[in-house]
Amino acid sequence: MIIAETNRLRLRLLKREDIDDLMGIWGDPETMKYCGGAGSRDREIRSLEFYIKQQEKMGFSPFAVELKEDGEFIGVCGLNPPSDDCDAEFMYHFKKSSWGNGYATEATEECLRYAKDNTSIRVIGALVDKDNPASAKVLLNAGFQFIGMKWCDDTEQEEEQYRKFLR
């Protein structure tokens, strides 16, 4: 099911058949070096199942990101369950071959529009590895504000914390 479209991208719900494409992202050590490392196929199948159930239960999740021109699966972008004092946590991961083309910013802006128009989410948080300034730039371009450093159990380090108010 297509959730949204931009000039270049299509965002849709994740489906079980996406696992091979997801492994090209979540299973890639370089892509995931700032996000706790690459995952095993079994772990990422569990993650995919979790996100499918999250969408059914909460009405939001990370979405598959495809190029409109040829349908190529290039990433995931969207919302994780609530954390701390936020109603949802924002996340995105893209294939290395798509880096540097503005796709993350484009998908982020569309996901935020979706969240504002289709959910009751008020506050979205995000965490970024301090050594990943490109990711921080995506958030800042989308209107997130840096609010300080926070310990992240998943990566076992301090990470930059960002916040955006939708309402």
FIVEXLUM-728598 format. One record per residue: residue number from 1; residue in three letters; chain; x, y, z of N, C-alpha, C, O in turn. Coordinates in nm, 3 decimals, decimal comma, always signed. Layout:
{atom NUM ALA A {X Y Z} {X Y Z} {X Y Z} {X Y Z}} ...
This chain:
{atom 1 MET A {+0,084 -0,118 +0,000} {+0,000 +0,000 +0,000} {+0,088 +0,125 +0,000} {+0,175 +0,140 +0,086}} {atom 2 ILE A {+0,067 +0,211 -0,094} {+0,142 +0,336 -0,105} {+0,090 +0,435 -0,001} {-0,031 +0,458 +0,010}} {atom 3 ILE A {+0,182 +0,492 +0,075} {+0,149 +0,589 +0,179} {+0,158 +0,732 +0,126} {+0,074 +0,816 +0,155}} {atom 4 ALA A {+0,263 +0,757 +0,048} {+0,286 +0,892 -0,002} {+0,381 +0,887 -0,121} {+0,451 +0,788 -0,141}} {atom 5 GLU A {+0,383 +0,996 -0,198} {+0,475 +1,009 -0,310} {+0,533 +1,149 -0,312} {+0,468 +1,246 -0,273}} {atom 6 THR A {+0,657 +1,158 -0,357} {+0,720 +1,286 -0,383} {+0,750 +1,288 -0,533} {+0,706 +1,199 -0,606}} {atom 7 ASN A {+0,821 +1,388 -0,579} {+0,857 +1,391 -0,721} {+0,939 +1,270 -0,763} {+0,924 +1,219 -0,874}} {atom 8 ARG A {+1,027 +1,223 -0,671} {+1,117 +1,114 -0,707} {+1,093 +0,984 -0,633} {+1,142 +0,879 -0,675}} {atom 9 LEU A {+1,019 +0,989 -0,524} {+1,008 +0,873 -0,435} {+0,865 +0,828 -0,412} {+0,769 +0,905 -0,425}} {atom 10 ARG A {+0,854 +0,700 -0,378} {+0,727 +0,642 -0,335} {+0,753 +0,578 -0,199} {+0,848 +0,503 -0,182}} {atom 11 LEU A {+0,667 +0,609 -0,101} {+0,674 +0,549 +0,031} {+0,556 +0,454 +0,045} {+0,443 +0,490 +0,016}} {atom 12 ARG A {+0,584 +0,333 +0,091} {+0,479 +0,234 +0,106} {+0,500 +0,154 +0,233} {+0,607 +0,158 +0,294}} {atom 13 LEU A {+0,396 +0,080 +0,271} {+0,408 -0,006 +0,388} {+0,509 -0,117 +0,360} {+0,520 -0,166 +0,247}} {atom 14 LEU A {+0,582 -0,153 +0,464} {+0,672 -0,267 +0,453} {+0,592 -0,396 +0,443} {+0,481 -0,405 +0,496}} {atom 15 LYS A {+0,647 -0,495 +0,375} {+0,584 -0,627 +0,363} {+0,692 -0,733 +0,381} {+0,811 -0,706 +0,363}} {atom 16 ARG A {+0,651 -0,852 +0,416} {+0,744 -0,961 +0,444} {+0,840 -0,988 +0,328} {+0,955 -1,027 +0,350}} {atom 17 GLU A {+0,793 -0,968 +0,207} {+0,876 -0,993 +0,089} {+0,991 -0,893 +0,075} {+1,075 -0,909 -0,014}} {atom 18 ASP A {+0,996 -0,791 +0,159} {+1,102 -0,691 +0,154} {+1,230 -0,736 +0,223} {+1,330 -0,663 +0,219}} {atom 19 ILE A {+1,231 -0,851 +0,285} {+1,345 -0,890 +0,368} {+1,477 -0,890 +0,292} {+1,578 -0,846 +0,347}} {atom 20 ASP A {+1,481 -0,937 +0,170} {+1,608 -0,939 +0,096} {+1,658 -0,796 +0,071} {+1,778 -0,770 +0,087}} {atom 21 ASP A {+1,570 -0,706 +0,034} {+1,609 -0,566 +0,015} {+1,654 -0,503 +0,147} {+1,751 -0,428 +0,151}} {atom 22 LEU A {+1,584 -0,536 +0,254} {+1,620 -0,482 +0,385} {+1,756 -0,532 +0,431} {+1,832 -0,458 +0,493}} {atom 23 MET A {+1,789 -0,656 +0,400} {+1,920 -0,709 +0,437} {+2,032 -0,636 +0,366} {+2,144 -0,628 +0,418}} {atom 24 GLY A {+2,004 -0,582 +0,247} {+2,104 -0,501 +0,177} {+2,132 -0,371 +0,249} {+2,231 -0,303 +0,220}} {atom 25 ILE A {+2,047 -0,336 +0,343} {+2,065 -0,215 +0,424} {+2,101 -0,255 +0,567} {+2,211 -0,227 +0,614}} {atom 26 TRP A {+2,006 -0,320 +0,636} {+2,025 -0,356 +0,776} {+2,134 -0,460 +0,797} {+2,190 -0,471 +0,906}} {atom 27 GLY A {+2,165 -0,537 +0,695} {+2,269 -0,638 +0,705} {+2,405 -0,590 +0,658} {+2,502 -0,667 +0,659}} {atom 28 ASP A {+2,414 -0,465 +0,616} {+2,539 -0,411 +0,562} {+2,617 -0,338 +0,672} {+2,568 -0,240 +0,727}} {atom 29 PRO A {+2,738 -0,385 +0,704} {+2,814 -0,323 +0,814} {+2,843 -0,174 +0,793} {+2,837 -0,097 +0,888}} {atom 30 GLU A {+2,874 -0,133 +0,671} {+2,905 +0,009 +0,648} {+2,781 +0,096 +0,665} {+2,788 +0,203 +0,726}} {atom 31 THR A {+2,669 +0,051 +0,611} {+2,545 +0,128 +0,622} {+2,502 +0,143 +0,768} {+2,453 +0,248 +0,808}} {atom 32 MET A {+2,522 +0,038 +0,846} {+2,471 +0,036 +0,983} {+2,577 +0,069 +1,088} {+2,552 +0,050 +1,207}} {atom 33 LYS A {+2,694 +0,117 +1,047} {+2,802 +0,138 +1,145} {+2,766 +0,243 +1,249} {+2,821 +0,240 +1,359}} {atom 34 TYR A {+2,678 +0,336 +1,218} {+2,637 +0,437 +1,315} {+2,507 +0,401 +1,387} {+2,453 +0,482 +1,462}} {atom 35 CYS A {+2,457 +0,281 +1,364} {+2,326 +0,241 +1,419} {+2,333 +0,108 +1,492} {+2,236 +0,031 +1,490}} {atom 36 GLY A {+2,444 +0,080 +1,554} {+2,455 -0,043 +1,632} {+2,506 -0,162 +1,554} {+2,516 -0,272 +1,610}} {atom 37 GLY A {+2,540 -0,146 +1,429} {+2,598 -0,255 +1,350} {+2,496 -0,331 +1,269} {+2,375 -0,318 +1,289}} {atom 38 ALA A {+2,547 -0,411 +1,177} {+2,463 -0,493 +1,089} {+2,393 -0,602 +1,169} {+2,445 -0,652 +1,269}} {atom 39 GLY A {+2,273 -0,636 +1,124} {+2,196 -0,741 +1,190} {+2,196 -0,870 +1,111} {+2,218 -0,870 +0,990}} {atom 40 SER A {+2,170 -0,979 +1,180} {+2,156 -1,108 +1,114} {+2,019 -1,115 +1,045} {+1,929 -1,037 +1,077}} {atom 41 ARG A {+2,006 -1,206 +0,953} {+1,878 -1,224 +0,884} {+1,766 -1,256 +0,983} {+1,656 -1,201 +0,971}} {atom 42 ASP A {+1,792 -1,342 +1,078} {+1,689 -1,377 +1,178} {+1,646 -1,253 +1,257} {+1,527 -1,232 +1,278}} {atom 43 ARG A {+1,742 -1,173 +1,299} {+1,710 -1,051 +1,375} {+1,627 -0,955 +1,290} {+1,531 -0,896 +1,339}} {atom 44 GLU A {+1,664 -0,939 +1,164} {+1,594 -0,843 +1,080} {+1,457 -0,893 +1,036} {+1,368 -0,812 +1,010}} {atom 45 ILE A {+1,438 -1,023 +1,029} {+1,304 -1,078 +1,006} {+1,215 -1,041 +1,125} {+1,100 -1,002 +1,107}} {atom 46 ARG A {+1,269 -1,054 +1,246} {+1,192 -1,015 +1,366} {+1,161 -0,866 +1,364} {+1,050 -0,825 +1,398}} {atom 47 SER A {+1,260 -0,783 +1,322} {+1,236 -0,639 +1,313} {+1,126 -0,608 +1,213} {+1,037 -0,527 +1,240}} {atom 48 LEU A {+1,132 -0,672 +1,098} {+1,030 -0,651 +0,995} {+0,892 -0,689 +1,046} {+0,796 -0,615 +1,026}} {atom 49 GLU A {+0,881 -0,804 +1,110} {+0,752 -0,847 +1,168} {+0,703 -0,747 +1,272} {+0,584 -0,716 +1,277}} {atom 50 PHE A {+0,794 -0,697 +1,354} {+0,759 -0,597 +1,454} {+0,700 -0,473 +1,388} {+0,598 -0,421 +1,433}} {atom 51 TYR A {+0,765 -0,425 +1,280} {+0,718 -0,303 +1,214} {+0,583 -0,324 +1,145} {+0,501 -0,233 +1,142}} {atom 52 ILE A {+0,561 -0,441 +1,090} {+0,431 -0,470 +1,028} {+0,321 -0,467 +1,134} {+0,215 -0,410 +1,111}} {atom 53 LYS A {+0,347 -0,526 +1,249} {+0,249 -0,526 +1,359} {+0,232 -0,386 +1,416} {+0,121 -0,346 +1,453}} {atom 54 GLN A {+0,342 -0,312 +1,425} {+0,335 -0,174 +1,476} {+0,242 -0,089 +1,389} {+0,161 -0,013 +1,441}} {atom 55 GLN A {+0,255 -0,102 +1,257} {+0,170 -0,026 +1,166} {+0,024 -0,061 +1,189} {-0,061 +0,028 +1,193}} {atom 56 GLU A {-0,006 -0,189 +1,203} {-0,144 -0,233 +1,226} {-0,198 -0,179 +1,358} {-0,314 -0,138 +1,366}} {atom 57 LYS A {-0,115 -0,180 +1,461} {-0,159 -0,141 +1,595} {-0,160 +0,010 +1,617} {-0,254 +0,064 +1,675}} {atom 58 MET A {-0,053 +0,080 +1,570} {-0,036 +0,221 +1,604} {-0,065 +0,317 +1,489} {-0,080 +0,437 +1,511}} {atom 59 GLY A {-0,072 +0,265 +1,365} {-0,099 +0,351 +1,251} {+0,023 +0,422 +1,195} {+0,010 +0,510 +1,110}} {atom 60 PHE A {+0,141 +0,384 +1,242} {+0,266 +0,438 +1,187} {+0,377 +0,336 +1,206} {+0,370 +0,248 +1,291}} {atom 61 SER A {+0,480 +0,352 +1,124} {+0,596 +0,263 +1,125} {+0,699 +0,320 +1,029} {+0,674 +0,421 +0,964}} {atom 62 PRO A {+0,815 +0,256 +1,020} {+0,903 +0,292 +0,908} {+0,839 +0,242 +0,778} {+0,773 +0,138 +0,776}} {atom 63 PHE A {+0,858 +0,316 +0,671} {+0,804 +0,280 +0,540} {+0,916 +0,243 +0,444} {+1,029 +0,291 +0,458}} {atom 64 ALA A {+0,884 +0,159 +0,349} {+0,977 +0,130 +0,240} {+0,986 +0,255 +0,153} {+0,885 +0,322 +0,128}} {atom 65 VAL A {+1,106 +0,286 +0,106} {+1,127 +0,400 +0,016} {+1,177 +0,345 -0,117} {+1,278 +0,276 -0,124}} {atom 66 GLU A {+1,102 +0,376 -0,223} {+1,136 +0,329 -0,358} {+1,151 +0,448 -0,452} {+1,089 +0,552 -0,434}} {atom 67 LEU A {+1,235 +0,430 -0,552} {+1,243 +0,529 -0,659} {+1,119 +0,515 -0,747} {+1,083 +0,404 -0,786}} {atom 68 LYS A {+1,055 +0,626 -0,777} {+0,935 +0,621 -0,862} {+0,968 +0,575 -1,003} {+0,889 +0,505 -1,065}} {atom 69 GLU A {+1,084 +0,613 -1,055} {+1,116 +0,586 -1,195} {+1,126 +0,438 -1,227} {+1,089 +0,395 -1,337}} {atom 70 ASP A {+1,177 +0,357 -1,130} {+1,193 +0,214 -1,161} {+1,152 +0,120 -1,047} {+1,166 -0,001 -1,061}} {atom 71 GLY A {+1,102 +0,174 -0,937} {+1,057 +0,091 -0,825} {+1,168 +0,034 -0,739} {+1,142 -0,050 -0,653}} {atom 72 GLU A {+1,293 +0,078 -0,761} {+1,405 +0,025 -0,682} {+1,386 +0,059 -0,534} {+1,358 +0,173 -0,499}} {atom 73 PHE A {+1,402 -0,041 -0,449} {+1,395 -0,026 -0,304} {+1,527 +0,036 -0,260} {+1,633 -0,026 -0,273}} {atom 74 ILE A {+1,523 +0,161 -0,207} {+1,647 +0,228 -0,169} {+1,660 +0,254 -0,020} {+1,767 +0,293 +0,026}} {atom 75 GLY A {+1,553 +0,232 +0,058} {+1,567 +0,258 +0,200} {+1,440 +0,239 +0,278} {+1,336 +0,197 +0,227}} {atom 76 VAL A {+1,451 +0,273 +0,406} {+1,337 +0,277 +0,497} {+1,342 +0,410 +0,571} {+1,450 +0,462 +0,601}} {atom 77 CYS A {+1,226 +0,463 +0,600} {+1,218 +0,593 +0,665} {+1,084 +0,601 +0,736} {+0,980 +0,569 +0,678}} {atom 78 GLY A {+1,084 +0,644 +0,861} {+0,958 +0,659 +0,930} {+0,972 +0,659 +1,081} {+1,071 +0,709 +1,136}} {atom 79 LEU A {+0,873 +0,602 +1,146} {+0,858 +0,620 +1,290} {+0,862 +0,489 +1,368} {+0,794 +0,391 +1,335}} {atom 80 ASN A {+0,945 +0,491 +1,471} {+0,951 +0,383 +1,570} {+0,854 +0,416 +1,683} {+0,803 +0,527 +1,691}} {atom 81 PRO A {+0,828 +0,320 +1,771} {+0,739 +0,346 +1,885} {+0,792 +0,457 +1,974} {+0,908 +0,498 +1,962}} {atom 82 PRO A {+0,707 +0,507 +2,064} {+0,745 +0,615 +2,154} {+0,868 +0,579 +2,237} {+0,892 +0,463 +2,269}} {atom 83 SER A {+0,945 +0,683 +2,272} {+1,058 +0,667 +2,363} {+1,066 +0,791 +2,451} {+1,043 +0,903 +2,405}} {atom 84 ASP A {+1,100 +0,769 +2,575} {+1,114 +0,879 +2,671} {+0,994 +0,974 +2,665} {+0,881 +0,932 +2,688}} {atom 85 ASP A {+1,021 +1,101 +2,635} {+0,915 +1,201 +2,637} {+0,867 +1,237 +2,496} {+0,815 +1,346 +2,474}} {atom 86 CYS A {+0,885 +1,146 +2,401} {+0,839 +1,168 +2,263} {+0,728 +1,069 +2,230} {+0,720 +0,960 +2,287}} {atom 87 ASP A {+0,644 +1,110 +2,137} {+0,535 +1,022 +2,094} {+0,581 +0,918 +1,993} {+0,514 +0,817 +1,973}} {atom 88 ALA A {+0,696 +0,943 +1,929} {+0,754 +0,849 +1,833} {+0,901 +0,886 +1,814} {+0,942 +0,998 +1,843}} {atom 89 GLU A {+0,977 +0,790 +1,765} {+1,118 +0,813 +1,734} {+1,137 +0,802 +1,583} {+1,091 +0,706 +1,521}} {atom 90 PHE A {+1,203 +0,900 +1,525} {+1,224 +0,902 +1,381} {+1,348 +0,822 +1,344} {+1,448 +0,825 +1,416}} {atom 91 MET A {+1,342 +0,750 +1,229} {+1,457 +0,675 +1,182} {+1,459 +0,669 +1,031} {+1,356 +0,681 +0,965}} {atom 92 TYR A {+1,579 +0,649 +0,977} {+1,593 +0,626 +0,833} {+1,725 +0,555 +0,808} {+1,825 +0,580 +0,876}} {atom 93 HIS A {+1,723 +0,467 +0,710} {+1,842 +0,395 +0,664} {+1,829 +0,381 +0,513} {+1,724 +0,340 +0,463}} {atom 94 PHE A {+1,936 +0,414 +0,441} {+1,933 +0,407 +0,294} {+2,053 +0,328 +0,242} {+2,160 +0,328 +0,303}} {atom 95 LYS A {+2,032 +0,262 +0,129} {+2,140 +0,190 +0,062} {+2,254 +0,286 +0,030} {+2,231 +0,403 -0,004}} {atom 96 LYS A {+2,376 +0,237 +0,040} {+2,493 +0,321 +0,011} {+2,484 +0,382 -0,128} {+2,523 +0,498 -0,148}} {atom 97 SER A {+2,434 +0,306 -0,224} {+2,429 +0,357 -0,362} {+2,336 +0,476 -0,378} {+2,339 +0,544 -0,480}} {atom 98 SER A {+2,252 +0,502 -0,278} {+2,159 +0,615 -0,289} {+2,203 +0,736 -0,206} {+2,138 +0,840 -0,210}} {atom 99 TRP A {+2,312 +0,724 -0,133} {+2,360 +0,833 -0,049} {+2,400 +0,953 -0,135} {+2,449 +0,938 -0,247}} {atom 100 GLY A {+2,378 +1,072 -0,080} {+2,424 +1,195 -0,144} {+2,331 +1,250 -0,250} {+2,367 +1,344 -0,321}} {atom 101 ASN A {+2,212 +1,193 -0,264} {+2,116 +1,238 -0,365} {+1,998 +1,316 -0,308} {+1,908 +1,354 -0,382}} {atom 102 GLY A {+1,997 +1,338 -0,177} {+1,887 +1,410 -0,114} {+1,765 +1,323 -0,086} {+1,661 +1,375 -0,045}} {atom 103 TYR A {+1,776 +1,193 -0,106} {+1,660 +1,105 -0,085} {+1,617 +1,101 +0,062} {+1,497 +1,098 +0,092}} {atom 104 ALA A {+1,714 +1,099 +0,154} {+1,679 +1,093 +0,296} {+1,601 +1,217 +0,338} {+1,503 +1,207 +0,411}} {atom 105 THR A {+1,644 +1,334 +0,292} {+1,573 +1,457 +0,326} {+1,433 +1,456 +0,266} {+1,335 +1,492 +0,333}} {atom 106 GLU A {+1,422 +1,416 +0,141} {+1,292 +1,411 +0,072} {+1,197 +1,314 +0,142} {+1,080 +1,347 +0,164}} {atom 107 ALA A {+1,246 +1,195 +0,176} {+1,161 +1,096 +0,243} {+1,125 +1,142 +0,384} {+1,012 +1,121 +0,428}} {atom 108 THR A {+1,220 +1,205 +0,453} {+1,194 +1,254 +0,588} {+1,082 +1,358 +0,587} {+0,989 +1,349 +0,667}} {atom 109 GLU A {+1,089 +1,453 +0,497} {+0,985 +1,556 +0,490} {+0,849 +1,495 +0,462} {+0,749 +1,538 +0,520}} {atom 110 GLU A {+0,843 +1,396 +0,375} {+0,715 +1,333 +0,343} {+0,663 +1,250 +0,460} {+0,542 +1,250 +0,486}} {atom 111 CYS A {+0,751 +1,181 +0,532} {+0,709 +1,105 +0,650} {+0,655 +1,197 +0,759} {+0,557 +1,164 +0,826}} {atom 112 LEU A {+0,719 +1,312 +0,776} {+0,671 +1,408 +0,875} {+0,534 +1,463 +0,836} {+0,448 +1,484 +0,923}} {atom 113 ARG A {+0,512 +1,487 +0,708} {+0,380 +1,530 +0,660} {+0,275 +1,422 +0,690} {+0,165 +1,451 +0,736}} {atom 114 TYR A {+0,312 +1,298 +0,661} {+0,222 +1,186 +0,689} {+0,187 +1,184 +0,838} {+0,070 +1,172 +0,874}} {atom 115 ALA A {+0,289 +1,194 +0,924} {+0,265 +1,188 +1,069} {+0,173 +1,301 +1,114} {+0,084 +1,279 +1,196}} {atom 116 LYS A {+0,194 +1,420 +1,062} {+0,112 +1,535 +1,102} {-0,032 +1,519 +1,054} {-0,126 +1,552 +1,128}} {atom 117 ASP A {-0,051 +1,469 +0,932} {-0,184 +1,460 +0,873} {-0,262 +1,335 +0,913} {-0,385 +1,334 +0,904}} {atom 118 ASN A {-0,193 +1,229 +0,957} {-0,260 +1,100 +0,975} {-0,246 +1,038 +1,112} {-0,298 +0,929 +1,137}} {atom 119 THR A {-0,175 +1,104 +1,203} {-0,159 +1,050 +1,337} {-0,184 +1,160 +1,440} {-0,200 +1,277 +1,405}} {atom 120 SER A {-0,187 +1,121 +1,566} {-0,200 +1,220 +1,674} {-0,065 +1,253 +1,736} {-0,060 +1,315 +1,843}} {atom 121 ILE A {+0,043 +1,214 +1,672} {+0,178 +1,239 +1,723} {+0,201 +1,390 +1,734} {+0,174 +1,466 +1,641}} {atom 122 ARG A {+0,252 +1,430 +1,849} {+0,283 +1,571 +1,873} {+0,433 +1,598 +1,868} {+0,478 +1,698 +1,812}} {atom 123 VAL A {+0,510 +1,507 +1,929} {+0,654 +1,527 +1,944} {+0,728 +1,404 +1,892} {+0,699 +1,291 +1,929}} {atom 124 ILE A {+0,826 +1,429 +1,803} {+0,907 +1,322 +1,748} {+1,052 +1,344 +1,791} {+1,104 +1,455 +1,782}} {atom 125 GLY A {+1,115 +1,239 +1,838} {+1,256 +1,245 +1,875} {+1,341 +1,170 +1,775} {+1,290 +1,091 +1,695}} {atom 126 ALA A {+1,471 +1,194 +1,780} {+1,565 +1,120 +1,696} {+1,702 +1,123 +1,763} {+1,738 +1,220 +1,831}} {atom 127 LEU A {+1,777 +1,016 +1,742} {+1,913 +1,006 +1,793} {+2,008 +0,988 +1,676} {+1,977 +0,917 +1,581}} {atom 128 VAL A {+2,125 +1,052 +1,685} {+2,224 +1,044 +1,577} {+2,362 +1,027 +1,640} {+2,397 +1,095 +1,736}} {atom 129 ASP A {+2,439 +0,936 +1,585} {+2,578 +0,918 +1,624} {+2,653 +1,049 +1,597} {+2,640 +1,106 +1,488}} {atom 130 LYS A {+2,731 +1,095 +1,692} {+2,803 +1,222 +1,678} {+2,902 +1,221 +1,562} {+2,944 +1,327 +1,515}} {atom 131 ASP A {+2,940 +1,103 +1,516} {+3,033 +1,091 +1,403} {+2,962 +1,080 +1,269} {+3,024 +1,046 +1,168}} {atom 132 ASN A {+2,831 +1,109 +1,267} {+2,752 +1,098 +1,144} {+2,685 +1,233 +1,113} {+2,563 +1,244 +1,124}} {atom 133 PRO A {+2,763 +1,335 +1,076} {+2,705 +1,467 +1,054} {+2,606 +1,472 +0,938} {+2,517 +1,557 +0,937}} {atom 134 ALA A {+2,619 +1,383 +0,840} {+2,523 +1,383 +0,728} {+2,382 +1,351 +0,778} {+2,285 +1,409 +0,730}} {atom 135 SER A {+2,372 +1,260 +0,873} {+2,242 +1,225 +0,928} {+2,184 +1,341 +1,009} {+2,064 +1,369 +1,001}} {atom 136 ALA A {+2,268 +1,407 +1,086} {+2,222 +1,523 +1,163} {+2,173 +1,632 +1,068} {+2,074 +1,699 +1,098}} {atom 137 LYS A {+2,240 +1,651 +0,956} {+2,200 +1,753 +0,859} {+2,060 +1,725 +0,805} {+1,982 +1,819 +0,785}} {atom 138 VAL A {+2,028 +1,598 +0,780} {+1,894 +1,563 +0,732} {+1,789 +1,609 +0,833} {+1,689 +1,670 +0,795}} {atom 139 LEU A {+1,813 +1,581 +0,960} {+1,717 +1,620 +1,065} {+1,704 +1,771 +1,075} {+1,594 +1,824 +1,083}} {atom 140 LEU A {+1,817 +1,841 +1,075} {+1,813 +1,986 +1,085} {+1,740 +2,048 +0,966} {+1,664 +2,143 +0,982}} {atom 141 ASN A {+1,763 +1,994 +0,847} {+1,692 +2,044 +0,728} {+1,542 +2,022 +0,737} {+1,464 +2,096 +0,677}} {atom 142 ALA A {+1,501 +1,919 +0,812} {+1,359 +1,888 +0,826} {+1,295 +1,960 +0,946} {+1,179 +1,936 +0,978}} {atom 143 GLY A {+1,371 +2,047 +1,011} {+1,315 +2,126 +1,120} {+1,332 +2,069 +1,260} {+1,275 +2,122 +1,355}} {atom 144 PHE A {+1,409 +1,962 +1,274} {+1,440 +1,910 +1,408} {+1,537 +2,006 +1,475} {+1,614 +2,076 +1,408}} {atom 145 GLN A {+1,533 +2,007 +1,608} {+1,625 +2,090 +1,684} {+1,714 +2,001 +1,771} {+1,666 +1,906 +1,832}} {atom 146 PHE A {+1,841 +2,032 +1,775} {+1,935 +1,963 +1,862} {+1,903 +2,004 +2,005} {+1,892 +2,123 +2,035}} {atom 147 ILE A {+1,889 +1,906 +2,095} {+1,857 +1,940 +2,234} {+1,961 +1,893 +2,334} {+1,950 +1,921 +2,453}} {atom 148 GLY A {+2,063 +1,821 +2,287} {+2,169 +1,777 +2,377} {+2,213 +1,634 +2,349} {+2,173 +1,573 +2,249}} {atom 149 MET A {+2,295 +1,583 +2,438} {+2,346 +1,447 +2,424} {+2,267 +1,354 +2,515} {+2,217 +1,395 +2,620}} {atom 150 LYS A {+2,257 +1,228 +2,473} {+2,181 +1,128 +2,549} {+2,248 +0,993 +2,534} {+2,296 +0,958 +2,426}} {atom 151 TRP A {+2,252 +0,917 +2,643} {+2,305 +0,781 +2,638} {+2,208 +0,691 +2,561} {+2,087 +0,694 +2,584}} {atom 152 CYS A {+2,262 +0,613 +2,470} {+2,181 +0,520 +2,390} {+2,224 +0,378 +2,424} {+2,338 +0,339 +2,398}} {atom 153 ASP A {+2,134 +0,301 +2,483} {+2,165 +0,163 +2,521} {+2,196 +0,075 +2,401} {+2,282 -0,013 +2,409}} {atom 154 ASP A {+2,126 +0,097 +2,289} {+2,146 +0,013 +2,170} {+2,289 +0,022 +2,118} {+2,349 -0,079 +2,081}} {atom 155 THR A {+2,344 +0,142 +2,115} {+2,479 +0,161 +2,060} {+2,585 +0,174 +2,170} {+2,704 +0,178 +2,142}} {atom 156 GLU A {+2,540 +0,180 +2,295} {+2,627 +0,191 +2,412} {+2,721 +0,312 +2,402} {+2,842 +0,301 +2,422}} {atom 157 GLN A {+2,660 +0,427 +2,371} {+2,737 +0,551 +2,363} {+2,644 +0,671 +2,374} {+2,522 +0,658 +2,363}} {atom 158 GLU A {+2,703 +0,787 +2,397} {+2,629 +0,912 +2,395} {+2,598 +0,946 +2,250} {+2,685 +0,936 +2,164}} {atom 159 GLU A {+2,475 +0,988 +2,224} {+2,436 +1,028 +2,090} {+2,368 +1,164 +2,094} {+2,314 +1,205 +2,197}} {atom 160 GLU A {+2,371 +1,232 +1,981} {+2,304 +1,360 +1,970} {+2,154 +1,336 +1,970} {+2,105 +1,246 +1,901}} {atom 161 GLN A {+2,082 +1,416 +2,046} {+1,937 +1,401 +2,056} {+1,870 +1,521 +1,988} {+1,907 +1,636 +2,009}} {atom 162 TYR A {+1,769 +1,489 +1,906} {+1,695 +1,590 +1,831} {+1,547 +1,576 +1,861} {+1,499 +1,469 +1,901}} {atom 163 ARG A {+1,474 +1,685 +1,841} {+1,331 +1,685 +1,867} {+1,261 +1,774 +1,766} {+1,315 +1,877 +1,723}} {atom 164 LYS A {+1,140 +1,733 +1,728} {+1,056 +1,815 +1,640} {+0,913 +1,809 +1,692} {+0,862 +1,703 +1,726}} {atom 165 PHE A {+0,850 +1,926 +1,699} {+0,712 +1,937 +1,742} {+0,625 +1,948 +1,616} {+0,647 +2,035 +1,532}} {atom 166 LEU A {+0,527 +1,859 +1,604} {+0,436 +1,864 +1,490} {+0,313 +1,950 +1,520} {+0,250 +2,004 +1,429}} {atom 167 ARG A {+0,281 +1,963 +1,645} {+0,161 +2,036 +1,686} {+0,193 +2,128 +1,801} {+0,104 +2,199 +1,850}} 
